[in-house]
Amino acid sequence: LWSCPAAAAARAARGIAWDPWSAAPPRGWRRMYLEFPHCWAGWLLAGCNTDDLCLLVVHGKLLDVTAFVHRHPGSPDTLLDHAGGDATDVFLDIGHSAAALGEAEGLVAWRGHGAGTAAPQPFPADT
């Protein structure tokens, strides 16, 4: 996550300079290990719901939808309203087509995995 260009842009946009490779987390590694898998999307992506930087998480995958915002068939506002955090529930509730699921795969900037996190799930087929 730390080396992903989209995540680096999000950190820069929010003024987050902390890097786990250079220093311990301010509240300690134990707390970071226990809490980060559950809140990383909100922590990192807060405010990343603009035309200049539009990021969201679906099924543990970080999607950079910045270039797609104005091509989204459901309107740019739909993406902008739900970007900046985990949009999995909204994404599933909409019932996207197979073509939309394929396009979403093409927008994945980072596939989350690692200690304390579940492996990213594939985008579900429309049933």
C-alpha positions as CSV (number, residue, x, y, z in Angstrom):
1,L,0.0,0.0,0.0
2,W,2.8,2.4,0.9
3,S,4.5,2.1,-2.5
4,C,1.2,2.3,-4.6
5,P,1.2,5.6,-6.6
6,A,-2.5,6.2,-5.9
7,A,-2.0,5.8,-2.2
8,A,1.1,8.0,-2.3
9,A,-1.0,10.7,-4.0
10,A,-3.7,10.3,-1.4
11,R,-1.1,10.7,1.4
12,A,0.3,13.7,-0.2
13,A,-3.1,15.3,-0.7
14,R,-3.8,14.9,3.0
15,G,-0.4,15.9,4.1
16,I,0.4,12.5,5.6
17,A,4.2,12.3,5.9
18,W,4.4,9.2,8.2
19,D,6.0,6.2,6.5
20,P,6.2,2.8,8.3
21,W,9.6,2.2,6.8
22,S,11.1,5.3,8.5
23,A,9.5,5.4,12.0
24,A,7.2,3.5,14.3
25,P,3.5,4.6,14.3
26,P,2.8,7.4,16.8
27,R,0.5,5.1,18.8
28,G,2.7,1.9,18.5
29,W,3.0,-1.1,16.3
30,R,0.6,-3.3,18.2
31,R,-2.3,-0.8,17.9
32,M,-1.4,-0.3,14.2
33,Y,-1.5,-4.0,13.6
34,L,-4.8,-4.5,15.3
35,E,-6.7,-1.4,14.0
36,F,-5.2,-0.5,10.6
37,P,-6.8,-3.4,8.6
38,H,-10.3,-2.2,9.6
39,C,-9.8,1.5,9.0
40,W,-7.1,2.1,6.4
41,A,-9.6,3.1,3.7
42,G,-11.2,5.8,5.7
43,W,-7.8,7.0,7.1
44,L,-6.0,7.2,3.8
45,L,-8.8,8.1,1.4
46,A,-10.7,10.8,3.4
47,G,-11.0,13.8,1.1
48,C,-10.0,11.8,-2.0
49,N,-13.4,12.4,-3.7
50,T,-12.7,15.2,-6.1
51,D,-12.2,15.6,-9.8
52,D,-8.5,15.8,-9.2
53,L,-8.1,12.7,-7.0
54,C,-11.0,10.2,-6.8
55,L,-10.1,7.0,-5.0
56,L,-12.3,4.3,-3.4
57,V,-12.1,0.8,-2.1
58,V,-14.3,-2.1,-3.3
59,H,-13.6,-5.6,-1.9
60,G,-10.3,-4.6,-0.4
61,K,-9.0,-3.2,-3.7
62,L,-8.0,0.4,-4.1
63,L,-9.6,1.8,-7.3
64,D,-8.3,5.0,-8.8
65,V,-11.4,6.3,-10.6
66,T,-10.1,9.8,-11.3
67,A,-10.0,9.4,-15.0
68,F,-13.3,7.6,-15.1
69,V,-15.4,10.0,-13.0
70,H,-16.9,11.9,-15.9
71,R,-17.5,8.7,-18.0
72,H,-19.4,6.9,-15.2
73,P,-22.9,6.0,-16.6
74,G,-24.5,6.7,-13.2
75,S,-23.2,10.3,-13.2
76,P,-20.0,11.7,-11.7
77,D,-21.9,12.6,-8.5
78,T,-22.5,8.9,-7.8
79,L,-18.8,8.2,-7.7
80,L,-17.9,11.4,-5.9
81,D,-20.5,10.8,-3.2
82,H,-19.1,7.4,-2.4
83,A,-15.4,7.9,-3.0
84,G,-12.9,8.6,-0.3
85,G,-13.5,5.4,1.6
86,D,-14.9,1.9,1.3
87,A,-17.7,1.7,-1.3
88,T,-18.1,-2.0,-1.3
89,D,-21.7,-2.0,0.0
90,V,-22.9,0.7,-2.5
91,F,-21.1,-1.1,-5.4
92,L,-22.8,-4.3,-4.6
93,D,-26.2,-2.7,-4.1
94,I,-26.2,-1.1,-7.5
95,G,-25.9,-4.5,-9.4
96,H,-23.3,-3.7,-12.0
97,S,-23.1,-5.5,-15.3
98,A,-20.4,-7.9,-16.3
99,A,-18.9,-5.1,-18.5
100,A,-18.9,-2.7,-15.5
101,L,-17.2,-5.3,-13.4
102,G,-14.5,-5.8,-16.0
103,E,-14.0,-2.0,-16.2
104,A,-13.7,-1.8,-12.4
105,E,-10.9,-4.5,-12.6
106,G,-9.0,-2.2,-15.0
107,L,-9.2,0.6,-12.4
108,V,-7.5,-1.3,-9.6
109,A,-4.5,0.5,-8.4
110,W,-3.7,-1.8,-5.5
111,R,-4.9,-5.2,-4.3
112,G,-5.0,-5.3,-0.5
113,H,-3.7,-8.3,1.3
114,G,-1.4,-9.2,4.2
115,A,-1.4,-9.7,7.9
116,G,-4.7,-9.0,9.5
117,T,-6.6,-8.5,6.2
118,A,-8.7,-10.8,4.2
119,A,-7.6,-11.5,0.6
120,P,-9.3,-9.3,-1.9
121,Q,-12.4,-10.8,-3.3
122,P,-13.1,-10.9,-7.1
123,F,-15.8,-8.5,-8.3
124,P,-19.0,-10.6,-8.1
125,A,-20.7,-11.6,-11.4
126,D,-24.1,-10.0,-11.8
127,T,-26.7,-12.7,-11.1
